[in-house]
């Protein structure tokens, strides 16, 4: 007695379940693709409503699109492979990338805090940093603005002022800086 011709193509219950999860994974991916476009468009509209520059809007829209799409890819693989560790791996990778991406930014803010707290550099000081010299216009938390000898505005990250030797040549009010304690 021979088996019917279609018996070789029958699927077991576990194979049917696996195919179902792959279909669910593809569906989740499609939802995230559509959702990423909608969310990116919404983010761009919100930035335009706040009169943010157009190039910043484009970059933010792309970043939102890629971030939501990446989450969708990890979620889809998690469903398709029936393993939620893939989703956790995606979150871990996103956290690592974000931490490395903002490392310099955080360094500038922390350095700016100390520059403002210690008050070695003040508005009106004529400073020299490496080959750059000029008059300090403003000291912000992340950057210090100064006008160089040519009249150009120069933005210096505060981590540069905090981590490298700075010569304070004169003060705007005519007093000399106090000697270091």
Secondary structure by P-SEA (a helix, b strand, c coil): ccccccccccccaaaaaaaaaaaaaaaaaaaaaaaaaaaaaaaaaaaaaacccaaaaaaaaaaaaaaaaaaaaaaaaaaaaccaaaaaaaaaaaaaaaaaaaaaaaaaaaaaaaaaaacccccccccccccbbbbbccccccbbbbbccccbbbbbcaaaaacbbbbbccccccccccccc
